């Protein structure tokens, strides 16, 4: 057997902790509260204006081959009185693997006495590439001598359907969603043996509330629980302050890792509205697991733009928090 020196340390880490492989099928976001459309299709149409939100995530920064993510969501205001449309574009890379997802969302909304109930559907086309010709893979001998190694660039496409439910008013929100109702195999070659892996079903449960402390300050608490087949349940929970309906400061705890550690990460979130149209966000996750000696933590940059007509550019009288 040829010995291969792989200059992508996270591959070894993933082999030792299979949970991460399942989890990376749908990327984690520390600032999930600012971009719920990436998690739940029923959120489509919940913004007052057409909204574009972009996120760049660098996970385990400084760790060779660690995950990086670029995400763009487009969310419409209500259409035809009770409908919403959304689009989610996402690119994730980890080591020699790259995934590109294109999702369209539709939501139907029912106005209740004190809240809005939404039902959503999504369709997703995923392209997955695993490049065994990547120059970061270094062999001590000729790779062609080992038949178990595929010296090729493998690619496959997968279609799936998701669904979600979301309920909210100005004080709270709750939702449940699954991005893939179809359990299927990710086949990366015409020779299926040893070149496929399962696309597992996952469920996301989220919720939160806003508790006014004064005319200018409110306490915001939010959580996101993740379940996937053959994986332990994990969750994010954060709490922070909304000040002057403009500034957000929060601390986020993410479970995970192994029993040796108290969790996967501790995150710090900062967000603020530059104007009624532009919002910026930043988060930094301090790693709590054994790889904290090798990485520089994880960070996200978020930017959101609301398309507000010129006659509406005064301060929004009733901002929608959820």
C-alpha positions in Angstrom: 0.0 0.0 0.0 1.4 3.4 -1.0 1.8 5.8 1.9 0.3 9.2 1.1 1.3 12.4 2.8 -1.9 14.5 2.8 -1.4 18.1 3.6 -5.0 18.5 4.6 -5.1 17.9 8.3 -8.8 18.2 8.6 -9.3 15.0 6.6 -7.7 13.0 9.4 -9.8 14.9 11.9 -13.0 14.1 10.0 -12.0 10.4 9.9 -11.6 10.4 13.7 -14.9 12.2 14.2 -17.6 11.1 11.6 -20.1 13.5 13.1 -18.4 16.3 11.3 -18.9 14.7 7.9 -22.7 14.4 8.5 -22.9 17.9 9.9 -21.0 19.5 6.9 -23.7 18.2 4.5 -25.5 21.4 5.5 -23.3 24.2 6.7 -23.5 25.7 10.1 -23.8 29.5 10.6 -23.2 31.3 13.8 -25.2 34.2 12.6 -28.2 32.0 11.7 -30.6 34.5 13.3 -29.8 37.1 10.6 -30.3 34.6 7.7 -33.1 32.2 8.5 -33.9 31.7 4.8 -30.7 29.5 4.6 -32.3 27.1 7.1 -36.1 27.3 6.7 -37.9 27.7 3.4 -41.0 28.9 5.3 -39.2 32.1 6.1 -39.5 33.2 2.4 -41.6 36.4 2.2 -41.1 37.4 5.9 -39.0 40.4 5.2 -40.8 43.7 4.6 -38.7 44.5 1.6 -36.7 42.6 -1.0 -33.6 41.5 0.9 -30.2 40.2 -0.2 -27.9 38.7 2.4 -24.4 37.4 1.9 -22.2 35.4 4.3 -18.6 34.4 4.2 -17.5 31.8 6.8 -14.0 30.7 7.4 -14.2 27.7 9.8 -11.1 26.7 11.8 -9.1 29.5 10.3 -5.5 28.7 9.6 -6.2 24.9 9.6 -5.1 23.5 6.2 -8.1 22.3 4.1 -10.6 23.5 6.7 -14.2 24.4 5.6 -15.0 27.7 3.9 -18.4 28.8 2.9 -20.0 31.5 0.7 -23.7 32.0 0.9 -26.1 34.4 -0.8 -29.9 34.5 -0.1 -32.5 36.5 -1.9 -35.8 37.0 -0.1 -38.9 38.7 -1.4 -41.5 40.6 0.5 -45.0 39.2 0.5 -46.4 38.6 -3.0 -50.1 38.3 -3.9 -51.0 38.9 -0.3 -49.9 35.5 1.2 -46.9 34.1 -0.8 -43.2 34.5 -0.5 -40.3 33.5 -2.7 -36.6 32.9 -2.0 -33.4 31.8 -3.5 -30.4 30.3 -1.7 -26.9 30.0 -3.3 -24.2 28.2 -1.4 -20.7 27.1 -2.0 -18.8 25.0 0.6 -15.3 23.6 0.3 -13.5 21.3 2.7 -10.2 19.7 1.7 -10.5 18.3 -1.8 -14.3 18.3 -1.7 -16.5 21.1 -3.0 -20.3 21.4 -2.9 -22.4 24.0 -4.7 -26.1 24.2 -3.7 -28.9 26.1 -5.6 -32.2 26.2 -3.7 -35.5 27.8 -4.6 -38.1 28.4 -1.8 -41.8 29.1 -1.8 -43.9 29.9 1.3 -47.6 30.3 1.9 -48.6 32.5 4.8 -51.7 32.5 7.0 -52.4 35.5 9.3 -53.6 34.4 12.7 -55.0 36.7 15.4 -51.6 37.4 17.0 -49.0 35.8 14.7 -48.2 34.7 11.1 -48.0 31.0 10.3 -46.0 30.0 7.2 -45.6 26.7 5.3 -42.6 26.4 3.0 -41.2 24.1 0.3 -37.8 24.1 -1.3 -36.1 22.3 -4.2 -32.3 21.9 -4.2 -29.8 21.0 -6.9 -26.5 20.0 -5.4 -23.2 19.5 -7.3 -20.5 17.7 -5.3 -16.9 17.4 -6.6 -14.0 15.5 -5.0 -10.7 16.2 -6.7 -8.1 13.6 -6.3 -5.8 15.5 -8.7 -5.6 18.4 -6.2 -1.9 19.4 -5.9 -2.2 19.4 -2.1 -2.4 15.6 -2.2 1.3 14.4 -2.2 2.2 10.7 -2.8 5.6 9.2 -1.8 5.2 6.9 -4.8 3.3 7.0 -8.1 -0.4 7.1 -7.2 -1.2 4.9 -10.2 0.5 2.0 -8.5 -2.4 1.8 -6.0 -5.7 0.7 -7.5 -7.6 1.9 -4.4 -6.7 5.5 -5.1 -8.8 7.3 -7.8 -6.4 9.8 -9.6 -9.4 11.7 -11.0 -11.8 14.5 -10.5 -15.2 13.0 -9.5 -18.4 15.0 -9.8 -22.1 14.2 -9.3 -25.4 16.0 -9.1 -28.2 15.4 -6.6 -31.8 16.8 -6.5 -33.8 17.0 -3.3 -36.9 18.5 -1.8 -37.2 20.2 1.6 -40.1 21.6 3.7 -40.6 23.8 6.7 -43.0 25.5 9.1 -42.5 29.0 10.6 -44.5 31.1 13.0 -43.7 34.5 14.3 -44.9 37.9 15.5 -42.9 40.9 16.8 -42.0 39.2 20.0 -41.1 35.6 19.2 -40.5 33.1 16.4 -40.4 29.3 16.1 -39.7 27.0 13.1 -38.9 23.5 12.0 -37.5 22.5 8.7 -35.8 19.7 6.8 -33.6 20.5 3.8 -33.8 17.0 2.3 -36.8 14.7 2.4 -35.2 12.2 0.1 -32.5 9.9 1.4 -30.2 8.9 -1.4 -26.6 8.0 -2.2 -24.0 10.5 -3.4 -22.5 8.4 -6.2 -19.2 10.0 -7.4 -18.4 7.5 -10.2 -19.9 5.0 -12.6 -18.1 2.4 -10.4 -20.2 2.7 -7.3 -18.1 0.5 -5.1 -16.3 2.6 -2.5 -17.2 5.8 -4.2 -20.5 6.7 -2.6 -21.8 8.0 0.6 -25.3 8.6 2.0 -27.2 11.9 1.8 -28.8 11.8 5.3 -32.0 13.4 6.4 -31.7 16.3 8.8 -34.1 18.4 10.9 -33.6 21.9 12.2 -35.7 23.3 15.1 -35.3 27.0 15.8 -36.9 29.6 18.1 -36.4 32.7 20.0 -37.9 35.8 21.6 -37.4 39.5 22.3 -37.9 40.7 25.9 -37.9 44.5 26.2 -35.8 45.8 29.2 -36.4 49.5 28.4 -37.4 51.8 25.6 -34.0 51.4 24.0 -32.7 47.9 25.0 -34.2 44.5 24.6 -32.9 41.0 25.5 -32.9 38.6 22.5 -32.5 34.8 23.0 -32.4 32.3 20.2 -31.6 28.7 19.6 -31.1 26.2 16.8 -31.3 22.4 17.3 -29.9 20.1 14.7 -30.7 16.4 14.2 -29.3 14.1 11.5 -29.5 10.4 11.0 -26.6 8.4 12.6 -25.5 11.6 14.4 -25.9 13.0 17.9 -28.2 15.9 18.4 -26.4 19.3 18.6 -27.5 22.8 19.2 -26.7 26.5 19.2 -28.0 28.8 21.8 -27.3 32.6 22.0 -28.4 35.5 24.1 -27.7 39.2 23.6 -29.0 42.7 23.5 -30.7 44.7 20.8 -30.1 48.4 21.4 -32.0 51.3 19.8 -33.4 48.8 17.3 -30.1 49.0 15.5 -27.2 47.3 17.4 -27.0 43.6 18.2 -24.4 42.1 20.6 -24.7 38.4 21.5 -22.8 35.4 22.8 -23.4 32.0 21.1 -22.7 28.5 22.5 -22.4 25.5 20.2 -22.5 22.0 21.5 -20.5 19.2 20.0 -16.9 17.9 20.1 -16.4 14.9 22.4 -17.1 14.1 26.0 -13.7 15.5 26.8 -14.7 19.1 26.0 -17.5 21.3 27.2 -18.7 22.1 23.7 -17.7 22.8 20.1 -17.3 26.6 20.3 -18.1 29.8 22.0 -19.1 32.6 19.6 -19.3 36.4 19.8 -21.7 38.2 17.5 -21.8 41.9 16.5 -24.3 43.3 14.1 -25.6 46.8 13.3 -27.7 48.6 10.8 -25.7 51.3 9.0 -29.0 52.6 7.7 -32.5 51.2 7.0 -31.0 49.6 3.9 -27.7 48.2 5.0 -26.8 45.8 7.8 -23.4 44.4 8.7 -22.6 41.5 11.0 -19.5 39.8 12.3 -19.0 36.8 14.4 -16.0 35.0 15.9 -16.0 31.4 17.3 -13.5 30.4 19.9 -12.8 26.7 19.5 -13.4 24.6 22.6 -12.2 21.3 21.2 -8.8 19.6 20.9 -7.9 21.4 17.6 -7.9 24.8 19.3 -4.1 24.6 19.5 -3.9 24.3 15.7 -6.5 26.8 14.4 -7.3 30.5 14.9 -11.0 30.1 15.5 -13.8 30.6 13.0 -15.2 33.8 11.7 -18.1 35.0 9.6 -18.7 38.3 7.7 -22.3 39.1 6.9 -23.8 41.9 4.8 -27.5 42.5 4.1 -29.2 45.0 1.8 -32.9 45.9 1.8 -34.4 47.4 -1.3 -36.4 50.3 0.1 -38.0 52.8 -2.3 -37.0 56.4 -2.0 -40.2 57.5 -0.4 -39.8 54.9 2.4 -36.2 55.7 3.4 -37.3 57.3 6.7 -36.9 55.3 9.9 -39.1 52.2 9.8 -41.9 52.8 12.3 -42.5 49.1 13.1 -39.3 47.1 12.4 -39.8 43.3 12.0 -37.4 41.4 14.3 -38.4 37.9 13.3 
